[in-house]
Amino acid sequence: MNEMQGRLIHITGIVQGVGFRPFVYSLALRHNLTGWVRNTSEGVVIRVDGHRDALASFVLALRQEAPPLAHIDNLTTTDCEPDRFISFEIPHSEAIVGAAQPISPDIAICEDCLRELRDPNDPRYRYPFINCTNCGPRYSIIEGIPYDRPQTTMREFVMCAECQAEYDDPGNRRFHA
């Protein structure tokens, strides 16, 4: 029988600042799972509900399809009672006192951002802070963990409505970037 089950998944490694939460979000939707994913000072934590086969496929995909800039050092799963979530979300990150988390190095500009940077018709034309989940500063702007915009020097720059919409759009490469 393939009844609803719950999983708690903890992932360590370079899994922050590399598009990991948006990846998990999309993966959960693809597998018809509900729950949440969040950064913590110890890595990424996922709490997910779904049918056994979907959960198994999800965990396999976490390992095999991770974003190119991510590096998983450890992935542990714990069975738990399903919480009967109604959607999948990315809640606020959780700071854990005394925890450590590797930070991604700064990444050279990607082809998509370079194209935008050079296009006079693009809103990011010559924008000096251009970045996305695939490129841009990480290590040089982080001031604390977990890695989130408010923990970086970018917190001083208020996003315009268009940038905020991209940040909030699960289909955009700047989703939670």
C-alpha positions in Angstrom: 0.0 0.0 0.0 1.3 3.5 -0.9 -0.2 5.6 1.9 0.9 9.1 2.9 4.2 9.2 4.8 6.4 11.9 6.1 10.2 12.5 5.8 12.6 14.8 7.5 15.7 15.3 5.4 18.9 17.1 6.5 21.5 18.0 3.9 25.0 19.4 4.5 27.6 20.6 2.1 27.6 23.6 -0.2 23.8 23.8 -0.4 23.3 27.5 0.3 23.6 30.4 -2.2 23.5 27.9 -5.1 19.8 27.7 -5.8 19.2 24.6 -3.7 15.9 25.7 -2.1 14.4 26.7 -5.4 15.6 23.3 -6.8 14.0 21.5 -3.9 10.8 23.5 -4.3 10.5 22.6 -8.0 11.4 19.0 -7.3 8.7 18.7 -4.6 6.1 20.1 -6.9 7.2 17.7 -9.7 6.7 14.7 -7.3 3.4 16.1 -5.9 4.8 16.5 -2.4 3.9 19.0 0.3 5.9 20.5 3.1 8.8 22.9 3.3 12.5 23.5 2.7 14.6 26.0 4.7 18.2 27.0 5.2 19.6 26.6 8.7 23.1 27.3 10.1 23.7 23.5 9.7 22.7 23.1 6.0 19.3 22.6 4.4 16.3 20.9 6.2 13.4 19.5 4.3 10.1 18.4 5.8 8.0 16.6 3.3 4.8 14.5 3.0 3.9 12.2 0.2 3.3 8.7 -1.0 6.2 6.3 -0.4 7.2 5.9 -4.1 7.1 9.7 -4.7 9.3 10.2 -1.6 11.8 7.7 -2.7 12.0 9.3 -6.2 12.3 12.7 -4.6 15.3 11.7 -2.4 17.0 10.0 -5.3 16.5 13.1 -7.4 18.0 15.3 -4.6 21.2 13.3 -5.0 21.2 13.0 -8.8 19.9 16.3 -10.0 21.3 18.9 -7.5 22.1 22.3 -9.0 25.6 22.4 -10.6 27.1 24.7 -8.0 25.8 22.5 -5.1 28.0 19.9 -3.4 26.2 17.4 -1.0 28.4 16.1 1.7 25.7 14.3 3.6 22.0 13.6 3.2 20.1 11.9 5.9 16.4 11.0 6.0 14.2 10.2 9.0 10.7 8.7 8.7 8.1 10.7 10.6 4.3 11.1 10.8 2.8 13.1 7.9 1.8 16.6 8.9 -0.8 16.8 6.0 0.7 20.0 4.6 -1.5 21.6 1.9 1.4 23.1 -0.2 5.1 23.3 -0.4 6.8 26.4 0.9 10.2 28.1 1.6 9.8 29.5 5.1 12.3 31.8 6.8 15.7 30.4 7.6 16.7 29.2 11.0 19.9 30.3 12.8 21.4 27.6 15.1 23.9 28.8 17.7 27.3 27.3 17.3 26.6 25.6 13.9 28.8 25.8 10.9 28.0 25.8 7.2 30.3 25.9 4.2 29.7 29.0 2.0 29.9 28.9 -1.8 32.8 30.9 -3.4 31.9 33.8 -5.6 31.0 32.5 -9.1 31.8 34.2 -12.4 29.0 35.7 -14.3 26.9 33.2 -16.2 25.9 33.5 -19.9 22.3 34.5 -19.1 23.4 37.4 -16.8 26.1 38.4 -19.3 23.5 38.7 -22.0 21.3 40.8 -19.8 24.2 43.0 -18.8 25.1 43.7 -22.4 21.5 44.3 -23.7 20.5 48.0 -23.7 16.9 46.9 -23.7 17.2 44.8 -20.6 16.4 46.4 -17.2 19.8 45.0 -15.9 21.8 46.7 -18.7 25.2 47.6 -17.1 23.8 46.8 -13.6 26.9 46.3 -11.5 25.4 43.8 -9.0 23.9 41.4 -11.5 23.6 37.8 -10.3 21.2 34.8 -10.2 21.2 31.4 -8.6 23.9 30.3 -11.1 26.4 33.2 -10.6 27.5 36.2 -8.7 29.0 37.0 -5.3 28.5 34.7 -2.3 31.5 34.4 -0.1 32.5 38.1 -0.4 29.1 39.4 0.6 28.0 37.0 3.3 28.0 38.3 6.9 26.3 35.4 8.7 24.7 32.1 8.2 22.2 30.8 7.2 22.8 32.3 3.7 19.9 34.6 3.0 19.7 38.1 1.5 19.3 39.8 4.9 22.6 38.1 6.0 24.5 39.7 3.1 25.7 43.2 2.2 22.9 43.2 -0.4 20.3 43.8 2.4 21.1 47.5 2.0 19.7 47.5 -1.5 15.9 47.5 -1.6 14.6 45.5 -4.5 12.4 47.2 -7.1 9.0 45.7 -7.8 10.3 43.8 -10.9 13.2 42.3 -9.0 11.0 41.4 -6.0 8.6 39.7 -8.4 11.5 37.6 -9.9 12.7 36.7 -6.4 9.2 35.5 -5.5 8.6 33.6 -8.7 9.3 29.8 -8.5 9.8 29.7 -12.3 12.5 32.4 -12.3 16.2 31.8 -12.1 16.4 34.6 -9.5 13.8 32.8 -7.2 15.3 33.2 -3.7 18.6 34.3 -5.2 
